[in-house]
C-alpha cells in the first residue's frame, strides 16, 4: 500500500513541471511574436513577392502584371552587361576577402602587441566605417579628380607628374580605384573583430611556445590562427558578401562607368527597375544573384567547418 502513496506526489510533480515548461515556452513565443510578425511583413513577404514578380511583366506604374513564364530569366541569361557586372562583383568580393581581410588581420595583430596607444588606433582604424557612403564617395571623387584632385596634385608636387591620371574615367584604373576605396571604407569592422578574437587568446599558450623556442611565425601559425578560426569564418562571410553586394560606393564614384567597366549586379538591378521600368527582369536578376550569394555562403561555411574539423583532429 505504500507504493501508490509515494508515486502519486511524484506524478503530480512531473505534471506540474510539464505545465510550467509549456507556460514558459508559450511566454517565449509571445515575446518573439512581434519580431516574427515584422520579419514576415518586411522580409518573407517581399521575398515571395519578388520571386512571383520575376515571372511577370510590370512597368512599376500600372496594375497589369501579365504572367510571362521564364521570359525574364531567358533575358537575364543573355544579358552580357549583367554577367559582366557579376564578374566585377566577384572581383570586389575577392579583393575584400583576400586583401581586405589580410590588412584587417595584420593591423589587428600589430595593434594587439601595443602597450600604449591601442585605443587611439582602434578608433582611427574603425572611423572610416561610420561615415555615410555618400560622404565617402564624394570625398574620394574629389581626391581622384583628374584636374583638382588631391592625389594628382600631390603626385605633381613631389615630381611624379608622369603618374597623374584620370583614375575614375580610364577603364584600366576605374575598377582598382573603386576597389581601393571600398577596402578603406569597410576594413575597420574586420579589424575590430580580429582584434577582439586576438584578445581572447590565452597568453599562457604564447608563453609556453616561447619557452619551447617557437618563433613569431610559428606562434602565429600554430596558436593565433587556429584560435581565430571562428572569427575568421564570420569576417570572411561578411566581407565576401559585402564585396559582392557593393552598391553605394560604385554609384557615387562611377555609376557603373566608364562603359560598364565598374557595373555591379546591385546597380544593374537598380537601373533595370528604376531607369528602364522593367521590374520583372530586375526581379529575375535579383533571384539569380541571390541564389549565387546563398551558394557561396553555404560553400564557405562548409569549407570553414571542414577546416575546423581537420584542425581539431
LUMMI-53556 format. One line per 2 residues: for each residue y, x, z of N, C-alpha, C. Coordinates in Angstrom, 1 decimal, padded with zeros to 4 digits. Each point is the difference from the previous one (the first is absolute). Last residue first. Layout:
# residues N
Y,X,Z,Y,X,Z,Y,X,Z | ...
# end
This chain:
# residues 313
017.5,041.3,-035.4,-001.3,000.6,-000.1,000.0,001.6,000.2 | 004.0,-002.5,-000.2,-000.7,-000.3,001.3,-001.4,000.6,000.0
002.7,000.2,-003.9,000.5,000.9,001.0,-000.7,-000.2,001.3 | -001.1,-002.8,-003.5,-000.5,001.4,-000.3,000.5,000.9,001.0
001.6,-004.4,000.2,-001.4,000.1,000.4,-000.6,001.4,-000.2 | 004.4,-000.9,-001.4,-000.1,000.0,001.5,-001.5,000.1,000.4
000.8,-000.3,-004.6,000.5,001.3,000.5,-000.1,000.1,001.5 | -001.0,-004.1,-002.0,-001.0,000.9,-000.3,000.4,001.4,000.5
003.1,-003.4,000.4,-001.1,-000.2,000.9,-001.1,001.0,-000.2 | 003.7,000.1,-003.0,000.4,000.4,001.4,-001.1,-000.2,001.0
-000.6,-001.6,-004.4,000.0,001.5,000.0,000.3,000.5,001.4 | 000.3,-004.6,-000.7,-001.4,000.4,-000.1,-000.1,001.6,000.1
004.3,-002.0,-000.2,-000.6,-000.3,001.3,-001.5,000.5,000.0 | 002.3,000.2,-004.0,000.6,001.0,000.9,-000.6,-000.2,001.4
-001.1,-003.1,-003.3,-000.6,001.3,-000.4,000.5,001.0,001.0 | 001.8,-004.3,000.3,-001.4,000.0,000.5,-000.6,001.4,-000.3
004.4,-000.6,-001.6,-000.1,000.0,001.5,-001.4,000.1,000.5 | 000.7,-000.4,-004.6,000.3,001.3,000.4,000.0,000.1,001.6
-000.8,-004.2,-002.1,-001.1,000.9,-000.3,000.3,001.4,000.6 | 003.4,-003.2,000.3,-001.1,-000.3,000.9,-001.1,000.9,-000.2
003.7,000.3,-003.0,000.3,000.5,001.4,-001.1,-000.3,001.0 | -000.5,-001.7,-004.4,-000.1,001.5,000.0,000.3,000.6,001.4
000.6,-004.6,-000.7,-001.5,000.3,000.0,-000.1,001.5,000.1 | 004.3,-001.6,-000.6,-000.5,-000.2,001.4,-001.4,000.3,000.1
002.0,000.1,-004.3,000.5,001.1,000.8,-000.6,-000.1,001.5 | -001.0,-003.5,-003.0,-000.7,001.2,-000.5,000.5,001.2,000.9
002.1,-004.1,000.8,-001.4,-000.1,000.4,-000.7,001.3,-000.4 | 004.5,-000.5,-001.3,-000.2,000.2,001.5,-001.4,000.0,000.4
001.0,-000.9,-004.5,000.2,001.4,000.3,-000.2,000.3,001.5 | -000.1,-004.5,-001.4,-001.2,000.7,-000.4,000.1,001.5,000.2
003.8,-002.6,000.9,-001.0,-000.3,001.0,-001.3,000.7,-000.4 | 003.5,000.3,-003.1,000.3,000.8,001.2,-001.0,-000.3,001.1
-000.3,-002.6,-003.8,-000.4,001.4,-000.3,000.3,000.9,001.2 | 001.4,-004.4,000.4,-001.5,000.0,-000.1,-000.5,001.4,-000.3
004.7,-000.9,000.0,-000.6,000.1,001.3,-001.5,000.0,000.0 | 004.2,001.0,-003.2,-001.4,-000.2,-000.3,-000.8,000.1,001.4
004.9,000.7,-001.1,-000.4,-001.3,000.4,-001.5,-000.3,-000.5 | 003.0,004.1,-000.3,-000.6,-000.7,-001.2,-000.5,-001.4,000.3
002.2,002.6,003.5,000.7,000.4,-001.2,-000.5,-000.8,-001.2 | -002.1,-000.5,004.2,001.4,-000.3,000.2,000.9,000.3,-001.2
-004.9,000.9,000.1,000.2,-001.4,000.6,001.5,-000.3,-000.1 | -001.5,004.2,-001.6,-000.7,-001.0,-000.7,000.3,-001.4,000.5
001.7,003.7,002.3,000.7,-000.2,-001.3,-000.7,-001.1,-000.8 | -002.0,001.4,004.1,001.3,-000.6,000.2,000.7,-000.4,-001.3
-004.0,002.4,-000.3,-000.3,-001.4,000.4,001.3,-000.7,000.3 | 000.3,004.6,-000.8,-000.4,-000.7,-001.2,-000.3,-001.5,000.2
001.0,002.8,003.7,001.2,-000.2,-000.8,-000.4,-000.7,-001.3 | -003.6,001.2,002.7,000.9,-001.0,000.7,001.2,-000.3,-000.7
-002.9,003.4,-001.8,-000.5,-001.3,-000.1,000.9,-001.1,000.7 | 002.4,004.4,-002.0,-001.1,-000.2,001.0,-000.4,-001.5,000.0
003.1,004.0,-003.2,-000.4,-001.4,000.3,-001.2,-000.1,000.9 | 002.5,003.8,-002.0,-000.1,-000.1,001.4,-000.4,-001.5,000.4
000.6,001.3,-004.5,-000.7,001.2,000.5,-000.1,000.0,001.5 | 002.1,-003.2,-003.5,-001.2,-000.3,000.8,-000.8,001.2,000.6
004.3,000.5,-002.3,-001.1,-000.4,-000.9,-001.3,-000.3,000.7 | 003.2,002.4,003.1,000.3,-000.3,-001.4,-001.2,-000.4,-000.8
000.5,-002.5,004.0,000.3,000.8,-001.2,-000.2,001.5,000.4 | -000.5,-003.8,003.1,-001.1,000.1,-000.9,000.2,001.0,-001.2
003.3,-000.9,003.4,-000.4,-001.3,-000.5,-001.1,000.1,-001.0 | 002.4,003.5,002.8,-000.2,000.0,-001.5,-000.3,-001.3,-000.6
001.3,000.7,004.8,000.3,001.3,-000.6,-000.1,-000.1,-001.6 | -000.9,-003.8,002.9,001.4,000.5,000.2,000.3,001.2,-000.8
-004.5,-001.8,-000.1,001.0,-001.0,-000.6,001.4,000.5,000.1 | -003.5,002.6,001.9,000.0,000.0,-001.4,001.1,-000.9,-000.6
-000.7,-000.1,004.7,000.5,001.3,-000.4,000.1,000.1,-001.5 | -001.9,-003.9,001.8,001.4,000.1,000.2,000.6,001.3,-000.5
-004.9,-000.7,-000.2,000.8,-001.0,-000.8,001.5,000.4,000.1 | -005.7,001.5,001.1,001.4,000.4,000.0,000.8,-000.9,-000.9
-004.9,000.2,001.3,000.9,-001.2,000.0,001.5,000.3,000.0 | -003.4,003.5,000.1,-000.4,-000.9,-001.1,000.9,-001.3,-000.1
000.6,003.1,003.6,000.3,000.6,-001.3,-000.3,-000.9,-001.2 | -001.2,-001.4,004.3,001.4,000.0,-000.1,000.4,000.6,-001.3
-004.5,000.1,001.1,000.4,-001.4,-000.3,001.5,000.0,-000.2 | -001.7,004.1,001.5,-000.5,-000.4,-001.4,000.4,-001.3,-000.4
001.2,001.4,004.3,000.7,000.7,-001.0,-000.5,-000.3,-001.4 | -002.2,-002.0,003.7,001.4,-000.5,000.0,000.7,000.7,-001.1
-004.4,001.4,000.8,000.0,-001.4,-000.5,001.4,-000.4,-000.2 | -000.6,004.1,002.1,-000.4,000.1,-001.4,000.1,-001.4,-000.6
000.7,000.3,004.7,001.1,000.6,-000.8,-000.3,000.0,-001.5 | -003.5,-001.3,002.9,001.1,-001.0,000.0,001.2,000.5,-000.9
-003.6,003.0,000.6,-000.4,-001.2,-000.7,001.1,-001.0,-000.1 | 000.6,003.8,002.7,000.1,000.3,-001.4,-000.4,-001.2,-000.9
-000.5,-000.3,004.7,001.4,-000.1,-000.4,000.2,000.3,-001.5 | -004.3,000.5,001.8,000.4,-001.4,000.0,001.5,-000.2,-000.4
-001.8,004.5,000.2,-000.6,-000.8,-001.0,000.4,-001.5,000.0 | 001.2,004.1,002.8,001.0,-000.8,-000.7,-000.6,-000.9,-001.0
-002.5,003.2,002.6,000.6,-000.9,001.0,001.0,-001.0,-000.7 | -002.2,003.5,-002.5,-000.9,-001.1,000.4,000.6,-001.0,000.9
002.8,003.7,-001.3,-000.3,-000.9,-001.1,-001.0,-001.1,000.4 | 001.2,003.5,003.2,001.1,-001.0,-000.3,-000.5,-001.0,-001.1
-003.2,003.4,001.3,000.4,-000.9,001.1,001.1,-001.0,-000.4 | -002.1,003.2,-003.1,-001.1,-000.5,000.8,000.4,-000.8,001.2
003.2,001.9,-003.2,-001.1,-000.6,-000.8,-001.1,-000.6,000.9 | 003.8,002.3,002.0,000.5,-001.2,-000.7,-001.2,-000.7,-000.7
-000.8,004.0,002.2,000.3,-001.0,001.0,000.5,-001.3,-000.7 | -000.8,003.8,-002.7,-001.3,-000.5,000.5,000.3,-001.1,001.1
003.7,002.2,-001.8,-000.6,-000.8,-001.0,-001.3,-000.6,000.5 | 002.2,003.1,002.8,000.8,-001.3,-000.2,-000.6,-000.9,-001.0
-003.5,003.3,002.4,001.4,000.1,-000.5,000.7,-001.3,-000.2 | -004.1,001.6,003.6,000.3,-000.8,-001.2,001.5,000.2,-000.4
-002.8,001.8,003.9,000.6,000.8,-001.1,000.3,-000.7,-001.2 | -001.6,-001.6,004.5,-001.1,000.4,-000.9,000.5,000.8,-001.2
003.1,-001.8,003.1,-000.8,000.9,000.7,-001.2,000.5,-000.8 | 002.8,-003.2,-001.9,000.7,001.3,000.1,-000.8,001.0,000.8
-001.6,-004.4,-000.2,-000.1,000.6,-001.3,000.7,001.4,000.0 | 000.4,-002.8,003.8,-001.4,000.5,-000.2,-000.2,000.8,-001.3
004.1,-002.1,000.8,-000.1,001.1,000.9,-001.4,000.6,-000.1 | 000.9,-003.9,-002.5,000.7,001.2,-000.5,-000.2,001.2,000.9
-001.7,-004.1,001.5,-000.7,000.5,-001.2,000.6,001.2,-000.6 | 002.1,-002.2,003.6,-001.1,000.8,000.5,-000.8,000.5,-001.2
003.6,-003.1,-000.4,000.4,001.4,-000.1,-001.1,000.9,000.5 | -000.4,-005.0,-002.3,-000.1,000.7,001.2,000.3,001.5,-000.1
002.1,-003.9,-003.1,-001.1,000.9,-000.1,000.0,000.8,001.4 | 003.4,-003.2,-001.3,-001.1,-000.5,000.7,-001.2,000.9,000.0
004.1,000.9,-002.3,000.3,000.0,001.4,-001.1,-000.6,000.9 | -000.2,-000.1,-004.8,-000.1,001.4,000.5,000.2,000.1,001.5
000.6,-004.2,-002.2,-001.4,000.4,000.1,-000.2,001.4,000.5 | 004.4,-001.6,-000.7,-000.6,-000.7,001.1,-001.5,000.4,000.1
002.3,001.7,-003.6,000.4,000.6,001.2,-000.6,-000.7,001.2 | -000.8,-001.8,-004.2,-000.7,001.2,000.2,000.4,000.7,001.3
002.3,-003.8,-001.2,-001.4,-000.4,000.4,-000.8,001.3,000.2 | 004.5,000.5,-001.4,-000.1,-000.5,001.3,-001.4,-000.3,000.4
000.8,001.3,-004.5,000.3,001.1,001.0,-000.1,-000.5,001.4 | -000.4,-003.1,-003.4,-001.2,000.8,000.1,000.2,001.1,001.0
003.8,-002.6,-001.0,-001.1,-000.8,000.7,-001.2,000.8,000.2 | 003.6,001.9,-002.6,000.2,000.0,001.5,-001.0,-000.8,000.8
000.5,000.5,-005.0,-001.0,000.9,000.7,000.2,000.0,001.5 | 002.5,-002.5,-003.7,-001.2,-000.6,000.7,-000.8,000.9,000.8
004.1,001.2,-002.7,000.3,-001.3,000.7,-001.2,-000.5,000.9 | -000.3,004.0,-002.8,001.1,000.2,001.0,000.2,-001.3,000.9
-003.0,-000.3,-003.7,-000.5,000.8,001.0,001.0,000.2,001.2 | 001.5,-002.2,-003.9,-001.0,-000.8,000.7,-000.6,000.8,001.2
002.8,002.2,-003.0,000.8,-000.8,000.8,-000.9,-000.9,000.9 | -002.0,002.7,-003.2,000.5,000.8,001.0,000.9,-000.8,001.0
-001.8,-002.1,-003.8,-001.0,000.3,000.9,000.5,000.9,001.2 | 002.9,-001.0,-003.6,-000.2,-001.2,000.8,-001.1,000.3,001.0
000.7,003.4,-003.0,001.2,-000.2,000.8,-000.1,-001.2,001.0 | -003.4,001.0,-003.3,000.0,000.9,001.1,001.2,-000.1,000.9
000.0,-002.7,-003.9,-001.1,-000.4,000.9,-000.1,001.0,001.2 | 003.2,000.9,-003.4,000.3,-001.2,000.7,-001.1,-000.4,001.0
000.2,003.8,-003.2,000.3,000.2,001.4,000.3,-001.3,000.8 | -001.3,000.3,-004.8,-000.8,001.0,000.7,000.3,000.2,001.4
002.4,-003.1,-002.8,-001.4,-000.5,000.3,-000.9,001.1,000.7 | 005.4,-000.5,000.4,-000.9,000.7,-000.8,-001.5,-000.4,000.3
003.9,-001.7,002.4,000.0,-000.5,-001.4,-001.0,000.7,-000.9 | 001.0,001.1,004.7,-000.6,-001.3,-000.1,000.0,-000.6,-001.4
001.8,004.5,001.0,-001.3,-000.2,000.6,-000.7,-001.3,-000.2 | 003.3,003.3,-002.4,000.1,-001.4,000.1,-001.3,-000.6,000.6
001.9,005.2,000.8,-000.8,-000.9,-000.8,000.4,-001.4,000.2 | 000.7,005.8,001.1,000.6,-001.3,000.1,-000.7,-001.0,-001.0
-000.8,004.8,000.5,-001.0,-000.9,000.5,000.6,-001.4,000.2 | 002.6,003.8,-001.5,-001.0,-000.3,-001.0,-001.1,-001.0,000.5
003.5,001.7,002.8,000.4,-001.1,-000.8,-001.0,-000.3,-001.1 | 000.4,003.0,004.2,-001.2,-000.5,-000.7,000.3,-001.2,-000.9
003.0,002.5,003.3,-000.3,000.8,-001.2,-001.3,-000.4,-000.8 | 002.2,-002.0,004.0,-000.8,001.2,000.4,-000.4,000.7,-001.3
002.5,-004.0,-000.4,000.8,000.8,001.0,-000.8,001.3,000.3 | -002.0,-003.4,-002.8,001.1,000.7,-000.7,000.7,000.9,001.0
-003.3,-002.7,001.8,-000.6,001.0,-000.9,001.1,000.8,-000.8 | 001.4,-003.5,002.8,-000.5,001.1,000.8,-000.6,001.1,-000.9
001.3,-004.0,-002.0,001.2,000.8,000.4,-000.4,001.2,000.8 | -003.3,-003.1,-001.4,000.5,000.8,-001.1,001.2,000.8,000.4
-001.7,-002.9,003.3,-001.0,001.0,-000.4,000.5,000.9,-001.1 | 002.6,-003.8,001.5,000.0,001.2,000.9,-000.9,001.1,-000.4
002.3,-003.5,-003.6,-001.1,000.0,001.0,000.1,001.3,000.8 | 002.6,-001.7,-003.9,000.6,000.0,001.3,-001.0,000.2,001.1
-001.5,000.0,-004.6,001.3,000.6,000.0,000.7,000.2,001.4 | -004.6,-001.9,-000.8,000.1,001.2,-000.9,001.4,000.7,000.1
-002.6,-002.7,004.1,000.9,-000.3,-001.2,000.2,001.2,-000.8 | -002.5,-000.5,004.3,-000.6,000.4,-001.3,000.8,-000.3,-001.2
001.5,-001.2,004.4,-000.4,001.4,000.1,-000.5,000.5,-001.3 | 001.1,-004.6,000.4,001.2,000.9,-000.1,-000.4,001.5,000.1
-003.4,-003.1,000.4,000.5,-000.2,-001.3,001.3,000.8,-000.2 | -002.0,-000.2,004.2,-000.7,001.0,-000.9,000.5,-000.2,-001.4
001.7,-003.0,003.2,000.3,001.4,000.4,-000.6,001.0,-001.0 | -001.0,-004.6,-000.5,001.3,000.3,-000.5,000.4,001.4,000.4
-004.2,-001.5,001.5,000.0,000.1,-001.4,001.4,000.4,-000.6 | -000.6,-000.8,004.7,-000.6,001.3,-000.4,000.1,000.1,-001.6
001.5,-004.0,001.8,000.9,001.1,000.4,-000.6,001.4,-000.4 | -002.6,-003.8,-000.7,001.2,-000.1,-000.9,000.9,001.2,000.4
-003.7,-000.8,002.7,-000.4,000.6,-001.2,001.1,000.0,-001.0 | 001.0,000.3,005.3,-000.4,-001.0,-001.1,-000.3,000.7,-001.3
-000.8,002.6,004.7,001.1,-000.4,-000.9,-000.5,-001.1,-000.9 | -002.7,002.3,003.2,000.7,-001.1,000.6,001.1,-000.5,-000.9
-002.8,004.0,-000.8,-000.8,-001.3,-000.2,000.7,-001.2,000.5 | 001.8,004.6,000.4,000.1,-000.6,-001.3,-000.7,-001.3,-000.2
-000.3,002.5,004.3,001.2,-000.7,-000.3,000.1,-000.6,-001.4 | -003.5,002.9,002.2,-000.3,-001.5,-000.2,001.3,-000.7,-000.5
000.1,004.7,001.0,-001.0,-000.2,-001.1,-000.2,-001.5,-000.2 | 003.0,001.3,003.4,000.5,000.4,-001.3,-001.0,-000.3,-001.1
-001.2,-000.8,004.6,001.0,-000.9,-000.5,000.5,000.3,-001.4 | -003.1,002.9,002.0,-000.6,-001.3,-000.1,001.0,-001.0,-000.6
001.6,004.3,001.2,-000.7,-000.1,-001.3,-000.8,-001.3,-000.2 | 002.3,000.6,004.1,000.9,000.1,-001.1,-000.7,-000.1,-001.3
-002.6,000.4,003.9,000.6,-001.3,-000.1,001.0,-000.1,-001.2 | -002.0,004.1,001.2,-000.9,-000.9,-000.7,000.6,-001.3,-000.2
001.9,004.1,002.2,000.5,-000.6,-001.2,-000.9,-001.0,-000.7 | -002.1,003.8,003.1,001.3,-000.6,000.1,000.4,-000.6,-001.3
-004.2,001.8,000.4,000.2,-000.3,001.5,001.3,-000.6,000.2 | -003.5,000.0,-004.5,001.3,000.4,000.6,000.0,-000.3,001.5
-003.7,-001.0,-003.1,000.0,001.3,000.6,001.3,000.4,000.7 | -000.6,-004.0,-002.6,-000.8,-000.1,001.2,-000.1,001.3,000.8
002.3,-000.3,-004.2,000.7,-000.6,001.1,-000.8,-000.1,001.3 | -002.2,001.6,-003.9,001.1,000.9,000.3,000.8,-000.5,001.2
-003.4,-002.8,-001.9,-000.6,001.2,000.7,001.1,000.9,000.5 | 001.4,-003.6,-002.6,-000.4,-000.4,001.3,-000.7,001.1,000.8
001.3,000.8,-004.4,001.2,-000.1,000.9,-000.4,-000.5,001.3 | -003.4,000.2,-003.2,000.5,001.3,000.2,001.2,000.0,001.0
-001.8,-004.1,-001.5,-000.9,000.6,000.9,000.5,001.4,000.4 | 002.4,-002.4,-003.2,000.1,-000.7,001.3,-000.9,000.7,001.0
-000.1,001.5,-004.5,001.3,000.3,000.7,000.0,-000.6,001.4 | -003.7,-001.1,-002.6,000.0,001.4,000.3,001.3,000.4,000.7
-000.3,-004.3,-001.7,-000.8,000.1,001.2,-000.1,001.5,000.5 | 002.3,-001.0,-004.1,000.7,-000.6,001.2,-000.8,000.2,001.3
-002.0,001.5,-004.1,001.2,000.8,000.4,000.7,-000.6,001.2 | -004.0,-002.3,-001.5,-000.2,001.5,000.1,001.2,000.7,000.5
000.2,-004.8,-000.5,-001.3,000.3,000.6,-000.1,001.5,000.3 | 003.7,-001.7,-002.5,000.1,-000.3,001.4,-001.2,000.4,000.8
-000.1,000.7,-004.7,001.0,000.8,000.6,000.2,-000.3,001.5 | -003.0,-002.7,-002.5,-000.5,001.4,000.2,001.0,000.9,000.7
001.4,-004.4,-001.2,-001.0,000.0,001.1,-000.6,001.4,000.3 | 003.0,-000.5,-003.7,000.7,-000.1,001.3,-001.0,000.0,001.2
-001.9,000.0,-004.2,000.7,001.3,000.2,000.8,-000.1,001.3 | -002.0,-003.9,-001.5,-001.1,000.9,000.4,000.6,001.4,000.3
002.8,-003.3,-001.9,-000.3,-000.3,001.4,-001.1,000.9,000.6 | 001.1,000.4,-004.6,001.0,000.5,000.9,-000.2,-000.3,001.4
-003.0,-001.8,-003.0,-000.2,001.5,000.1,001.1,000.6,000.8 | 000.3,-004.6,-000.8,-001.1,000.3,000.9,-000.3,001.5,000.1
003.2,-001.5,-003.1,000.5,-000.1,001.4,-001.1,000.2,001.0 | -001.3,-000.1,-004.5,000.8,001.2,000.3,000.6,000.0,001.3
-002.1,-003.8,-001.3,-001.0,001.0,000.3,000.6,001.4,000.1 | 002.8,-003.7,-001.2,-000.6,-000.2,001.3,-001.0,001.1,000.4
001.8,000.0,-004.3,001.0,000.4,001.0,-000.5,-000.2,001.4 | -002.6,-001.3,-003.8,000.0,001.5,000.2,001.0,000.4,001.1
-002.9,-004.6,-000.9,001.4,000.4,000.3,000.1,001.5,000.3 | -004.0,-002.9,-000.7,000.6,000.6,-001.3,001.4,000.5,000.2
-002.4,-002.3,003.5,-000.9,001.1,-000.4,000.5,000.8,-001.2 | 002.3,-003.9,001.6,000.2,001.1,000.9,-000.9,001.2,-000.5
-000.4,-004.0,-002.3,001.3,000.6,-000.3,000.2,001.2,000.9 | -003.8,-002.6,000.8,-000.1,000.8,-001.3,001.3,000.7,-000.4
000.0,-002.8,003.8,-000.7,001.2,000.3,-000.2,000.8,-001.3 | 002.0,-004.2,-000.4,000.9,000.9,000.7,-000.7,001.3,000.3
-002.5,-003.5,-001.9,000.9,000.6,-000.9,001.0,001.0,000.6 | -004.0,-002.8,001.7,000.1,001.4,000.1,001.1,000.6,-000.9
000.5,-005.1,001.2,-001.2,000.8,000.1,000.2,001.4,000.2 | 003.2,-003.7,-000.3,-000.2,000.8,-001.1,-001.2,000.9,000.1
002.8,-004.8,002.0,-001.1,001.0,000.3,-000.3,000.8,-001.3 | 004.9,-002.3,001.3,-001.3,-000.2,-000.7,-001.0,001.1,000.4
004.5,-002.0,002.1,-000.7,001.2,000.2,-001.4,-000.1,-000.7 | 005.3,-002.5,000.7,-001.2,000.1,-000.8,-000.7,001.3,000.1
004.2,-001.3,001.9,-001.1,-000.4,000.8,-001.3,000.0,-000.7 | 004.6,003.3,-000.6,-000.5,-001.3,-000.3,-001.2,-000.3,000.9
002.0,004.3,000.4,001.1,-001.1,000.1,-000.7,-001.4,-000.1 | -002.3,004.3,-000.5,000.7,000.1,001.3,001.1,-001.1,000.2
-003.4,000.7,-003.6,001.2,000.7,-000.2,000.9,000.1,001.2 | -005.7,-000.5,-001.2,001.2,-000.6,000.7,001.2,000.9,-000.2
-005.7,-000.8,-000.9,001.2,000.5,-000.7,001.2,-000.8,000.7 | -005.3,001.4,001.9,000.9,-001.0,-000.5,001.2,000.7,-000.8
-003.6,002.1,002.7,-000.7,-000.7,-001.1,000.9,-001.1,-000.6 | 001.5,002.7,003.6,-000.4,001.0,-001.0,-000.8,-000.7,-001.1
001.5,-002.4,003.9,001.0,000.2,-001.0,-000.4,000.9,-001.1 | -002.9,-000.6,003.7,000.0,-001.2,-000.8,001.1,000.1,-001.1
-000.2,003.4,003.2,-001.2,000.1,-000.8,000.0,-001.2,-001.0 | 003.5,000.0,003.1,000.1,001.1,-000.9,-001.2,000.1,-001.0
-000.1,-003.0,003.7,000.9,-000.5,-001.1,000.2,001.0,-001.1 | -002.4,001.2,003.9,-000.8,-000.9,-000.8,000.8,-000.5,-001.2
002.2,002.7,003.1,-001.0,000.8,-000.7,-000.9,-000.9,-000.9 | 003.5,-001.9,002.7,000.5,000.7,-001.2,-001.1,000.8,-000.7
-001.5,-002.1,004.0,000.5,-001.0,-001.0,000.6,000.7,-001.2 | -001.3,002.7,003.7,-001.1,-000.5,-000.7,000.4,-001.0,-001.1
003.5,001.9,002.6,-000.8,001.0,-000.6,-001.1,-000.6,-000.8 | 003.3,-002.5,002.5,000.8,001.0,-000.7,-000.8,001.1,-000.6
-001.9,-003.9,002.4,001.1,-000.5,-000.8,000.6,001.1,-000.9 | -003.5,001.0,003.1,-000.5,-000.9,-001.0,001.1,-000.4,-001.0
001.1,002.6,003.7,-000.7,000.8,-000.9,-000.5,-000.9,-001.2 | 002.0,-002.1,003.6,001.0,000.8,-000.8,-000.7,000.8,-001.0
-002.7,-002.3,003.0,000.7,-001.0,-000.9,001.0,000.7,-000.8 | -002.3,002.5,003.2,-000.9,-000.4,-001.0,000.7,-000.9,-001.0
002.4,001.2,003.9,-000.1,001.1,-001.0,-000.9,-000.3,-001.1 | 000.3,-003.2,003.4,001.3,000.1,-000.7,-000.1,001.2,-001.0
-003.9,-000.7,002.7,000.2,-001.0,-000.9,001.4,000.1,-000.8 | -002.0,002.7,003.8,000.0,000.5,-001.3,000.4,-001.0,-001.1
-000.3,-001.2,004.6,001.0,001.0,-000.1,000.1,000.6,-001.4 | -003.4,-003.1,000.9,001.2,-000.7,000.1,001.2,001.0,-000.1
-004.4,001.7,000.3,000.3,-000.5,-001.4,001.3,-000.8,000.0 | -001.4,001.7,004.2,000.3,001.1,-001.0,000.3,-000.5,-001.4
-001.4,-003.1,003.3,001.3,000.4,000.3,000.4,001.2,-001.0 | -004.4,-001.5,-000.2,000.9,-001.0,-000.5,001.5,000.4,000.2
-003.3,002.7,001.9,-000.1,000.1,-001.5,001.0,-001.0,-000.6 | -000.6,-000.2,004.6,000.8,001.2,-000.3,000.0,000.2,-001.6
-002.6,-003.6,001.7,001.5,-000.2,000.2,000.8,001.2,-000.4 | -004.7,000.4,000.0,000.5,-000.9,-001.2,001.5,-000.3,000.2
-002.1,002.4,003.5,000.1,000.8,-001.2,000.5,-000.8,-001.2 | -000.7,-002.2,004.1,001.1,000.9,000.0,000.2,000.8,-001.2
-003.9,-002.6,000.4,001.2,-000.9,-000.2,001.3,000.9,000.0 | -004.1,002.1,001.0,000.1,-000.4,-001.4,001.2,-000.8,-000.3
-000.9,001.1,004.4,000.5,001.2,-000.7,000.1,-000.3,-001.5 | -001.8,-003.3,002.8,001.5,000.1,000.3,000.5,001.2,-000.8
-004.6,-000.8,-000.2,000.7,-001.0,-000.7,001.5,000.1,000.2 | -002.8,002.9,002.4,-000.1,000.3,-001.4,000.8,-001.0,-000.8
-000.4,-000.8,004.6,000.9,001.2,-000.3,000.0,000.3,-001.5 | -003.0,-003.4,001.5,001.4,-000.4,000.0,001.0,001.1,-000.3
-004.5,001.1,000.4,000.2,-000.8,-001.2,001.4,-000.5,-000.1 | -001.4,002.2,003.9,000.1,000.9,-001.1,000.3,-000.7,-001.3
-000.8,-002.6,003.9,001.3,000.6,000.0,000.2,001.0,-001.2 | -004.3,-002.0,000.4,001.0,-000.9,-000.4,001.4,000.5,000.1
-004.1,002.4,001.3,000.3,000.0,-001.5,001.2,-000.9,-000.3 | -001.7,000.4,004.5,000.6,001.2,-000.4,000.4,-000.1,-001.5
-002.3,-003.6,001.9,001.2,000.1,000.7,000.8,001.3,-000.4 | -004.4,-000.9,-001.8,001.1,-000.9,-000.6,001.3,000.2,000.7
-003.7,002.4,002.0,000.4,000.5,-001.4,001.0,-000.9,-000.6 | -002.3,-000.9,004.3,001.2,000.9,000.0,000.5,000.4,-001.3
-004.0,-002.6,000.9,001.2,-000.8,000.0,001.3,000.8,000.0
# end
